[in-house]
């Protein structure tokens, strides 16, 4: 249950970043088209940032999930918790 809450929170963060990018590009098209770094417009820079954020949050979730699995492997218990009952 703890991993589900974390996955929901991180997924919501990615969705908020993505929809924030869409809102920014649609509400401020002149800024989105203007140059940020050299010839790259802000829209491209922000889109790449959303992709990097999604990968970073995925890595964060995988690390937490693997740590939880390692803790579960270290403590012997009944097999029922592996199958969700």
N, C-alpha and C positions, 0 to 999 in steps of 0.2 A: 504494500500500500504506500509505503514511503517513496519508493521509486516511481510509482504512478503519479504522485503529487509533484515530484521533481520533474518528471518528463512533461507533465502538463504545464508547469511553470516555464520551463525552458522553451517548449513549443509556442506558448503564448508570447514569449519574448521575441522569437523569430517572426511570428505573425505580426506583432506590433511594429517591428522594424520594417518588414516588407510593406505593410499597409501605410506606414509613415512615409516610406519612400514614394509610394504611389500618390499619397496626398500632397507631399511636397512638390513632386513633379507636376501635378495637375493644378495646384493652387499658385505656384510660383514658377511658371514655365520660363520666364526670362532669366531667373537665377539658375535654374536647372540647365539652361543652355550656355550660360557664361562659363568661361574658362576657370578651372580650379588649379590645375597643375599643368603648366605648359599648354598643350592643345586639348587636354582632356577636360570635358565639361563636368560640372558638379554631378549631373545625373549618373555618369559612368563611375565616378569616384564613389558616390554613395551606394550604387548598386554593387560594386565590388566589396564595399564595406559590409553590406548585408550578407553577402556570400561568405566572407571571412567570419562574421559573427555567427552564422549558422554552423559553420564547421567547428568553430571554437566551442559553442554550446553543446554540439554533439560529442566532441572529445571530452568535455566536462562531464556529461551524463555517462559516457562509457566508463570513465575513471571511477565515478561514484558507484555505478552498477557492478563493476568488477571488484571494487573494494568490498561491497556488500556480499558478493559471492564468495570472496576469499574468507571473510569472517564466518560465513555460514559453513564453509568447508572445514574451517579450523575447529568448530564446535560440533561434535557428533550429536545427532538428534534423530528424531523419527523421520522416515522417508516421506511422510505426508506433506510436510511443508514444501517439498520440491514440486509436488503436483497440485498445490493450491487447496488442499482440504485438511 
